[in-house]
Amino acid sequence: MSKGPRFGPPGGGPGGPGGPAEKAKDFSGSIKKLIHFSVRYKLAVCIAIILAIISSIFTLVGPSKISQLTNIITAGMGGQIDTVAIKQIALFLMGLYVVGFVCSYAQSFIMSTVAQKICRNLRHDLVAKINRLPLSYFDTRTYGDTLSRVTNDIDTIGNSLNQSLSSLISGIILFLGSLLLMLLTNWQMALTAMLATLLGFSFMAIIIKLSQQFFAKQQVELGKLNGHIEEVFSGHNIVVAFNAQDSIRMRFNQSNNALYQSAWKAQFLSGLMMPVMGFVGNFSYVAVCLVGAVLTLNGSITFGVVVAFMIYIRLFTQPLQTLAQAATTLQSAAAASERIFEVFEEVELSEEVELSEDYKDDVSAVGNVTFDNVSFGYNPDSLIIKNFSAVITAGQKVAIVGPTGAGKTTMVNLLMRFYEISGGSILIDGTPISDMTRESIHDQFAMVLQDTWMFEGTVFENIVYNQEYVSRQAVIEACKSVGIHHTIMTLPKGYDTMMSNATLSVGEKQLITIARAIVKRCSLLILDEATSSVDTRTELLIQQAMDVLAERKTAFIIAHRLSTIRNADLILVMKDGNIIESGTHNSLLDMNGFYANLYYSQFQTS
């Protein structure tokens, strides 16, 4: 199911028709889901909250002591200052602030650790979820967008939580604590500060509402840009060969500008919060100073109360700026969370039916395969396979041929249960595949696709991929059988050469994937255009190797090059999702029908 480069807009993908960009954004719902996902760390969060409360209480006690200190100094200015009392208060404040610092650091450390663990678990669960999704999920989405959700979106959540969680908790406690102490100290000055703050909250609410849509669009555009980059560079040779650099650059610039516009608007609007809250803080200082001056002149309060209130105002307005910054980062987290939980809410592959008590998942198949009136369509309203029936006996070499779009690859995808059939049944050794686990089905098949796939590892590791029981000698024998052993031995470290350091052609890589299929112990084999990337001589070697490989195995071979399947035991000719002819090569030629026309058109013989 490889996806080549698509130079048109991805229909149905993110931002396309029906894509996530058109869905109503539920930011509060996304945050609630994130909180529910993080509930396993409630104990650590509770400890952090307790530490934040202790730190905030120690911070809030300070102004009252400073007020006492101010009154002592003011009272002693006309006579003798009580230095002993001043020393006691100073030592008390020093110890208070040191303990507060330790608690604040511990709380910040705990919350940072929790944030990173949440990201780690999100990545783990998201990748596990992706592995459970049907292939149809990737038919309408670019791989780059999926990659962006696993990397960029989760990183956004991690950075947001790391920046906002610790400051949010301490900010809220400081805000409420300072408000309470201000009310207890002097309600007139406290009311003045509250009215000024209410103005700031009103502005902040408006800014948050306006910027939410741009934070959501920013994450969507980032996913689209990643999808475009992944497509282009995976097919870079085609881009260069068709001189499409200018059009690709134009599309990239359009996507890049769309990301810039959404990111700029989101950051600009959210960036207004700090200046607004700074203005509110300064306005609160001025208002409280005026009210405090009037009350001091009237003799209602002492000068020390005014000094304490100045500190309370700082403790009261500083959390507002912290909350404004936290609101900005939480909006990014909410937008990223929505994209992640969209994947979590996708419908997974249908669950297996309840297995009978005598069913054994590890029993190797004999190789009998039956297609019984199978129907299938990628869309329920449009069937591409209609009442397909065939009976394949164990050990047969079955070739599936037909024009492009006839349904050949779809049939093997259904056999592997990559997709669920719409009607009929597929049986392996008399057991419907719907009654078997997907793992057991895949264990019974070896598969070689047209597109080679290699991972970063040694040549040996690529051949024994996920087959721990394979010995080195078995790998060497398999490589000799397909004629790739000599080439591998010319590499710097032979079979231990890293694939990134191995200069191999596409055809040579295909031979390695065929060797990978040979070393797998299974009863069924699928070759989907396995020889399309090799030359005629190599094709002959592969055919000979496949004859050895297919011994005592049921082999399904999809081929457009009909010369490769002349020795097949059974040839199924498909057209428009149905079998229109079946038989051996010679019998089909004698029929002088559709297969004969295909064969003669390739060799231009009569």
Solvent accessible surface area in square Angstrom, and as a share of the most:
residue,aa,sasa,rsa
1,M,98,0.44
2,S,77,0.50
3,K,47,0.20
4,G,44,0.43
5,P,28,0.18
6,R,80,0.29
7,F,78,0.33
8,G,37,0.35
9,P,120,0.76
10,P,29,0.18
11,G,60,0.57
12,G,30,0.28
13,G,1,0.01
14,P,4,0.02
15,G,26,0.25
16,G,13,0.13
17,P,102,0.64
18,G,68,0.65
19,G,3,0.03
20,P,11,0.07
21,A,48,0.37
22,E,123,0.55
23,K,105,0.45
24,A,97,0.76
25,K,58,0.24
26,D,77,0.40
27,F,21,0.09
28,S,72,0.46
29,G,13,0.13
30,S,5,0.03
31,I,42,0.21
32,K,140,0.59
33,K,82,0.35
34,L,7,0.04
35,I,113,0.57
36,H,141,0.63
37,F,28,0.12
38,S,19,0.12
39,V,80,0.46
40,R,131,0.48
41,Y,31,0.12
42,K,134,0.57
43,L,131,0.65
44,A,29,0.23
45,V,41,0.23
46,C,66,0.39
47,I,77,0.39
48,A,0,0.00
49,I,62,0.31
50,I,98,0.50
51,L,36,0.18
52,A,1,0.01
53,I,67,0.34
54,I,61,0.31
55,S,14,0.09
56,S,3,0.02
57,I,85,0.43
58,F,51,0.21
59,T,38,0.22
60,L,11,0.05
61,V,49,0.28
62,G,0,0.00
63,P,1,0.00
64,S,45,0.29
65,K,52,0.22
66,I,44,0.22
67,S,14,0.09
68,Q,83,0.37
69,L,36,0.18
70,T,23,0.14
71,N,54,0.28
72,I,43,0.22
73,I,71,0.36
74,T,65,0.38
75,A,85,0.66
76,G,7,0.06
77,M,147,0.66
78,G,84,0.81
79,G,60,0.58
80,Q,171,0.76
81,I,63,0.32
82,D,75,0.39
83,T,93,0.54
84,V,97,0.56
85,A,21,0.17
86,I,40,0.20
87,K,134,0.57
88,Q,118,0.53
89,I,18,0.09
90,A,45,0.35
91,L,102,0.51
92,F,94,0.39
93,L,16,0.08
94,M,124,0.55
95,G,37,0.35
96,L,16,0.08
97,Y,96,0.37
98,V,85,0.49
99,V,69,0.39
100,G,7,0.07
101,F,141,0.59
102,V,86,0.49
103,C,15,0.09
104,S,47,0.30
105,Y,139,0.53
106,A,32,0.25
107,Q,4,0.02
108,S,44,0.28
109,F,127,0.53
110,I,37,0.19
111,M,2,0.01
112,S,35,0.23
113,T,50,0.29
114,V,6,0.03
115,A,0,0.00
116,Q,93,0.41
117,K,78,0.33
118,I,5,0.02
119,C,2,0.01
120,R,137,0.50
121,N,20,0.10
122,L,0,0.00
123,R,88,0.32
124,H,128,0.57
125,D,42,0.22
126,L,0,0.00
127,V,68,0.39
128,A,32,0.25
129,K,8,0.03
130,I,28,0.14
131,N,112,0.57
132,R,111,0.40
133,L,8,0.04
134,P,27,0.17
135,L,46,0.23
136,S,50,0.33
137,Y,12,0.04
138,F,34,0.14
139,D,59,0.31
140,T,63,0.37
141,R,46,0.17
142,T,6,0.04
143,Y,74,0.28
144,G,0,0.00
145,D,0,0.00
146,T,12,0.07
147,L,104,0.52
148,S,0,0.00
149,R,4,0.01
150,V,24,0.14
151,T,55,0.32
152,N,44,0.22
153,D,0,0.00
154,I,0,0.00
155,D,63,0.33
156,T,27,0.16
157,I,0,0.00
158,G,3,0.03
159,N,86,0.44
160,S,5,0.04
161,L,10,0.05
162,N,63,0.32
163,Q,105,0.47
164,S,1,0.00
165,L,36,0.18
166,S,17,0.11
167,S,33,0.21
168,L,41,0.20
169,I,24,0.12
170,S,32,0.20
171,G,3,0.03
172,I,75,0.38
173,I,32,0.16
174,L,30,0.15
175,F,29,0.12
176,L,102,0.51
177,G,16,0.15
178,S,0,0.00
179,L,33,0.16
180,L,103,0.51
181,L,51,0.25
182,M,0,0.00
183,L,76,0.38
184,L,133,0.66
185,T,56,0.33
186,N,17,0.09
187,W,154,0.54
188,Q,59,0.26
189,M,0,0.00
190,A,0,0.00
191,L,82,0.41
192,T,28,0.16
193,A,0,0.00
194,M,68,0.30
195,L,112,0.56
196,A,4,0.03
197,T,3,0.02
198,L,113,0.56
199,L,80,0.40
200,G,0,0.00
201,F,63,0.26
202,S,54,0.35
203,F,92,0.38
204,M,17,0.08
205,A,61,0.48
206,I,102,0.52
207,I,13,0.07
208,I,39,0.20
209,K,157,0.66
210,L,86,0.43
211,S,0,0.00
212,Q,55,0.24
213,Q,107,0.47
214,F,42,0.17
215,F,2,0.01
216,A,6,0.05
217,K,100,0.42
218,Q,37,0.16
219,Q,7,0.03
220,V,4,0.03
221,E,10,0.05
222,L,42,0.21
223,G,0,0.00
224,K,66,0.28
225,L,17,0.08
226,N,38,0.19
227,G,1,0.01
228,H,9,0.04
229,I,61,0.31
230,E,51,0.23
231,E,10,0.04
232,V,10,0.06
233,F,134,0.56
234,S,73,0.47
235,G,6,0.06
236,H,81,0.36
237,N,127,0.65
238,I,77,0.39
239,V,3,0.02
240,V,68,0.39
241,A,78,0.61
242,F,155,0.65
243,N,122,0.63
244,A,18,0.14
245,Q,66,0.29
246,D,98,0.51
247,S,59,0.38
248,I,16,0.08
249,R,130,0.47
250,M,117,0.52
251,R,59,0.22
252,F,68,0.28
253,N,67,0.35
254,Q,112,0.50
255,S,21,0.14
256,N,60,0.31
257,N,85,0.43
258,A,32,0.25
259,L,27,0.14
260,Y,124,0.47
261,Q,83,0.37
262,S,2,0.02
263,A,23,0.18
264,W,127,0.45
265,K,73,0.31
266,A,0,0.00
267,Q,92,0.41
268,F,104,0.43
269,L,28,0.14
270,S,4,0.03
271,G,39,0.38
272,L,64,0.32
273,M,1,0.00
274,M,79,0.35
275,P,84,0.53
276,V,32,0.19
277,M,1,0.01
278,G,18,0.18
279,F,120,0.50
280,V,1,0.01
281,G,4,0.04
282,N,96,0.49
283,F,95,0.40
284,S,0,0.00
285,Y,65,0.25
286,V,87,0.50
287,A,18,0.14
288,V,0,0.00
289,C,55,0.33
290,L,117,0.58
291,V,43,0.24
292,G,0,0.00
293,A,50,0.39
294,V,85,0.49
295,L,20,0.10
296,T,47,0.27
297,L,158,0.79
298,N,105,0.54
299,G,60,0.58
300,S,71,0.46
301,I,22,0.11
302,T,74,0.43
303,F,116,0.48
304,G,0,0.00
305,V,30,0.17
306,V,21,0.12
307,V,36,0.21
308,A,3,0.03
309,F,0,0.00
310,M,43,0.19
311,I,31,0.16
312,Y,6,0.02
313,I,0,0.00
314,R,119,0.43
315,L,5,0.02
316,F,1,0.01
317,T,7,0.04
318,Q,90,0.40
319,P,3,0.02
320,L,1,0.01
321,Q,54,0.24
322,T,32,0.18
323,L,25,0.12
324,A,0,0.00
325,Q,95,0.42
326,A,2,0.02
327,A,18,0.14
328,T,22,0.13
329,T,18,0.11
330,L,43,0.22
331,Q,10,0.04
332,S,18,0.12
333,A,0,0.00
334,A,2,0.02
335,A,4,0.03
336,A,0,0.00
337,S,0,0.00
338,E,20,0.09
339,R,2,0.01
340,I,0,0.00
341,F,19,0.08
342,E,21,0.10
343,V,2,0.01
344,F,47,0.20
345,E,108,0.48
346,E,52,0.24
347,V,128,0.74
348,E,50,0.22
349,L,41,0.21
350,S,57,0.37
351,E,143,0.64
352,E,58,0.26
353,V,74,0.43
354,E,168,0.75
355,L,64,0.32
356,S,72,0.47
357,E,184,0.82
358,D,117,0.60
359,Y,58,0.22
360,K,138,0.58
361,D,67,0.35
362,D,127,0.66
363,V,87,0.50
364,S,88,0.57
365,A,11,0.09
366,V,101,0.58
367,G,0,0.00
368,N,58,0.29
369,V,0,0.00
370,T,42,0.24
371,F,7,0.03
372,D,64,0.33
373,N,83,0.43
374,V,0,0.00
375,S,15,0.10
376,F,8,0.03
377,G,9,0.08
378,Y,100,0.38
379,N,97,0.50
380,P,123,0.77
381,D,146,0.76
382,S,60,0.39
383,L,74,0.37
384,I,61,0.31
385,I,0,0.00
386,K,86,0.37
387,N,105,0.54
388,F,3,0.01
389,S,55,0.36
390,A,12,0.09
391,V,110,0.63
392,I,1,0.01
393,T,77,0.45
394,A,35,0.27
395,G,34,0.32
396,Q,49,0.22
397,K,21,0.09
398,V,0,0.00
399,A,0,0.00
400,I,3,0.02
401,V,0,0.00
402,G,6,0.06
403,P,48,0.30
404,T,124,0.72
405,G,73,0.70
406,A,2,0.02
407,G,9,0.08
408,K,12,0.05
409,T,58,0.34
410,T,11,0.06
411,M,1,0.00
412,V,2,0.01
413,N,6,0.03
414,L,0,0.00
415,L,0,0.00
416,M,11,0.05
417,R,9,0.03
418,F,48,0.20
419,Y,14,0.05
420,E,68,0.31
421,I,45,0.23
422,S,70,0.45
423,G,26,0.25
424,G,50,0.48
425,S,33,0.21
426,I,1,0.01
427,L,38,0.19
428,I,4,0.02
429,D,54,0.28
430,G,58,0.55
431,T,47,0.27
432,P,40,0.25
433,I,9,0.05
434,S,49,0.32
435,D,55,0.28
436,M,9,0.04
437,T,23,0.13
438,R,19,0.07
439,E,116,0.52
440,S,3,0.02
441,I,0,0.00
442,H,57,0.26
443,D,94,0.49
444,Q,17,0.07
445,F,2,0.01
446,A,3,0.02
447,M,54,0.24
448,V,1,0.01
449,L,68,0.34
450,Q,91,0.40
451,D,82,0.42
452,T,40,0.23
453,W,133,0.47
454,M,41,0.18
455,F,58,0.24
456,E,111,0.50
457,G,3,0.03
458,T,21,0.12
459,V,0,0.00
460,F,40,0.16
461,E,80,0.36
462,N,0,0.00
463,I,0,0.00
464,V,22,0.13
465,Y,98,0.37
466,N,126,0.65
467,Q,29,0.13
468,E,176,0.79
469,Y,92,0.35
470,V,17,0.10
471,S,62,0.40
472,R,103,0.38
473,Q,105,0.47
474,A,41,0.32
475,V,0,0.00
476,I,36,0.18
477,E,90,0.40
478,A,4,0.03
479,C,0,0.00
480,K,106,0.45
481,S,46,0.29
482,V,0,0.00
483,G,39,0.37
484,I,1,0.01
485,H,41,0.18
486,H,140,0.62
487,T,35,0.20
488,I,0,0.00
489,M,104,0.46
490,T,92,0.53
491,L,20,0.10
492,P,110,0.69
493,K,148,0.63
494,G,8,0.08
495,Y,8,0.03
496,D,71,0.37
497,T,3,0.02
498,M,72,0.32
499,M,19,0.08
500,S,80,0.51
501,N,99,0.51
502,A,11,0.09
503,T,130,0.75
504,L,21,0.10
505,S,61,0.39
506,V,91,0.52
507,G,13,0.12
508,E,49,0.22
509,K,63,0.27
510,Q,0,0.00
511,L,9,0.04
512,I,0,0.00
513,T,11,0.07
514,I,0,0.00
515,A,0,0.00
516,R,42,0.15
517,A,4,0.03
518,I,38,0.19
519,V,14,0.08
520,K,38,0.16
521,R,174,0.63
522,C,19,0.11
523,S,18,0.11
524,L,0,0.00
525,L,0,0.00
526,I,0,0.00
527,L,6,0.03
528,D,14,0.07
529,E,21,0.09
530,A,5,0.04
531,T,21,0.12
532,S,41,0.26
533,S,41,0.26
534,V,15,0.08
535,D,89,0.46
536,T,107,0.62
537,R,177,0.64
538,T,22,0.13
539,E,11,0.05
540,L,100,0.50
541,L,56,0.28
542,I,1,0.00
543,Q,44,0.20
544,Q,98,0.44
545,A,3,0.02
546,M,10,0.04
547,D,58,0.30
548,V,95,0.55
549,L,9,0.05
550,A,11,0.09
551,E,95,0.43
552,R,210,0.77
553,K,30,0.13
554,T,0,0.00
555,A,0,0.00
556,F,1,0.01
557,I,17,0.08
558,I,3,0.01
559,A,7,0.05
560,H,84,0.37
561,R,88,0.32
562,L,3,0.02
563,S,22,0.14
564,T,12,0.07
565,I,0,0.00
566,R,117,0.43
567,N,80,0.41
568,A,6,0.04
569,D,72,0.37
570,L,33,0.16
571,I,0,0.00
572,L,6,0.03
573,V,0,0.00
574,M,0,0.00
575,K,81,0.34
576,D,93,0.48
577,G,0,0.00
578,N,53,0.27
579,I,48,0.24
580,I,78,0.40
581,E,21,0.09
582,S,57,0.37
583,G,17,0.16
584,T,64,0.37
585,H,17,0.08
586,N,105,0.54
587,S,47,0.30
588,L,0,0.00
589,L,34,0.17
590,D,120,0.62
591,M,109,0.49
592,N,107,0.55
593,G,21,0.20
594,F,54,0.23
595,Y,0,0.00
596,A,0,0.00
597,N,94,0.48
598,L,46,0.23
599,Y,22,0.08
600,Y,65,0.25
601,S,77,0.49
602,Q,82,0.36
603,F,78,0.32
604,Q,165,0.73
605,T,75,0.44
606,S,147,0.95
